Each structure stands twice: as C-alpha cells, then as structure tokens.
Amino acid sequence: MKRLFTLGVALLSTLALMAASQHTVSFDKLPAKSRDFVHRYFAGDKVQSIDHAKHHSVNTYDVNFANGDKLSFDAHSGDCLAIHLAEGSIPSKLLPQGVQEYLKKHYPAAHATSIERINGGSCIGLSSGEKVCLNRDGKLIKDRK
C-alpha cells in the first residue's frame, strides 16, 4: 500500500511538471509593453532573472529583481498581471482612482505592497498584512485576510 501511495505521488508530480514548464529568458524577449513598464516604474532596479512560464493555457513572464521585487506579465499582450514588492509601496499611478480612494478611506495607515489582477478587478496586498479585492471603481469584490 505504501509503495502504491509513493508511486501515485511520483506520477502526480511528474504530471504537474509536464503541465507547467518554465525557462529563463533575456530582457529583450519581453513584449515591448512589458519592457516599457519596467523602464517606466522600475528603472532603478536591477533585473536578476526573467522566467517564461507556461501553466496550462496561461503564458507569463515573471521578472525577478535583485531587491526581491517581482512582476508578472501576460506573455502575449505584455500587460502587467501582478506586482509584489519586497519593500516600499505600489506607485499610486498604478492604482485606479476608485481603488486609491477606497484604500485611503478604509486603510489610511497602510500602503499597497502587492497587486494581482483577478477577474473583475484586483486584489491588493497591504502593509498591514490584509488583502482586499476591488473592482476598478473601488467597490469591494471580496475581503481576504
């Protein structure tokens, strides 16, 4: 029975690796829109690595900086899908006005340290450890802690 369980775990691990593949690429392989985003908002940061990942039907470029910041881009459109900062806060110009207003009203002492696009809006990670999901107008989608 123990061998059967071990074999099952090994088989599932192999299938997971086959379904999700990842390899490192150079900066010039990013879509122009992604390169422009990095130059505009992260010009002073040193890119450590860029991974091209394929997870089922989703293709992404994950940009890792030497300071621990991470960005994720859609490999086809070049749109930014996620930002995770090791320190500091997401520039306010990257947050829709409605989202900025909601955060000021409900979380005045916190700042945004991460943002992930989800269907219908974004989930914003806060310096307080909380996570709030909002649509572009700043309406609550769901609240997660």
C-alpha positions in Angstrom: 0.0 0.0 0.0 2.8 2.4 0.9 4.5 1.7 -2.5 1.3 2.4 -4.3 0.9 5.7 -2.5 4.5 6.7 -3.3 4.0 5.7 -6.9 0.9 7.8 -7.1 2.6 10.8 -5.6 5.5 10.4 -8.1 3.1 10.2 -11.0 1.2 13.3 -9.9 4.4 15.2 -9.5 5.6 14.2 -13.0 2.2 15.3 -14.5 2.4 18.6 -12.7 5.9 19.2 -14.1 4.8 18.4 -17.6 1.8 20.7 -17.3 3.8 23.7 -16.1 7.1 24.4 -17.8 9.5 27.3 -17.1 12.7 28.6 -18.6 14.8 31.7 -18.2 14.9 34.3 -21.0 16.6 37.6 -21.6 15.1 41.1 -21.1 14.7 41.7 -24.9 12.4 38.7 -25.1 9.7 40.5 -23.1 6.9 42.1 -25.1 7.6 45.8 -25.8 4.7 46.8 -23.5 6.3 44.9 -20.6 9.8 46.3 -21.2 8.3 49.8 -21.3 6.5 49.2 -17.9 9.8 48.0 -16.3 11.7 51.0 -17.7 8.9 53.4 -16.5 8.3 52.1 -13.0 11.3 50.1 -12.1 14.2 51.8 -13.9 16.5 51.9 -10.9 16.1 48.2 -10.0 18.4 45.5 -11.3 16.7 42.6 -13.1 18.0 39.4 -11.6 16.1 36.9 -13.8 13.2 36.6 -16.2 11.3 33.3 -16.3 8.9 32.4 -19.1 6.3 30.1 -17.6 3.6 28.1 -19.2 0.8 26.9 -16.8 -1.8 25.1 -18.7 -3.3 27.8 -21.0 -1.6 30.8 -19.4 1.8 32.1 -20.6 3.6 34.6 -18.4 6.9 36.3 -18.0 8.0 36.6 -14.4 10.6 39.4 -13.8 12.6 39.0 -10.6 14.7 41.9 -9.3 17.8 41.7 -7.1 16.0 43.6 -4.3 13.2 40.9 -4.1 10.5 42.7 -6.1 8.6 40.6 -8.6 6.5 41.4 -11.6 4.4 39.1 -13.7 3.3 39.9 -17.3 1.0 38.3 -19.8 3.3 36.8 -22.4 1.0 37.7 -25.3 -0.3 41.2 -24.5 2.5 42.4 -22.3 0.0 43.6 -19.7 1.2 43.6 -16.1 -0.7 40.9 -14.1 0.9 41.2 -10.7 3.4 43.2 -8.7 4.9 42.0 -5.4 7.2 44.4 -3.7 9.8 43.3 -1.1 9.7 46.8 0.4 8.0 50.1 -0.3 4.6 50.7 -1.9 3.0 50.3 -5.3 3.1 53.7 -7.1 -0.3 55.3 -6.8 -0.5 55.9 -10.6 -0.7 52.2 -11.0 -3.9 52.0 -8.9 -7.2 53.2 -10.4 -8.6 56.3 -8.7 -11.5 54.4 -7.1 -9.1 51.9 -5.6 -6.9 54.7 -4.2 -10.0 56.4 -2.6 -11.2 53.1 -1.1 -7.7 52.4 0.4 -7.4 55.9 1.9 -10.8 55.7 3.5 -10.7 52.1 4.9 -6.9 51.6 5.4 -5.4 55.0 5.9 -2.3 53.7 7.8 -1.5 51.0 5.3 0.1 51.1 1.8 -0.2 48.7 -1.1 2.7 46.3 -1.3 1.3 43.9 -4.0 -1.4 43.9 -6.6 -2.8 40.9 -8.6 -5.3 41.2 -11.4 -8.3 39.0 -11.0 -11.4 38.6 -13.0 -13.4 41.8 -12.4 -10.7 43.8 -10.6 -7.6 43.4 -8.5 -6.5 42.1 -5.1 -4.3 44.4 -3.3 -1.9 43.3 -0.5 -1.4 45.8 2.2 1.5 46.6 4.5 -0.9 45.7 7.4 -0.9 42.1 6.1 -4.5 42.4 4.9 -5.7 41.7 1.4 -8.6 43.5 -0.2 -10.1 42.7 -3.6 -11.8 45.6 -5.5 -13.1 46.4 -8.9 -11.7 49.4 -10.9 -14.3 51.7 -9.3 -13.1 50.8 -5.8 -16.1 48.6 -4.9 -15.3 45.6 -2.7 -15.3 42.3 -4.5 -14.3 40.2 -1.5 -12.1 40.8 1.5 -9.4 38.3 2.4 -7.0 38.3 5.4 
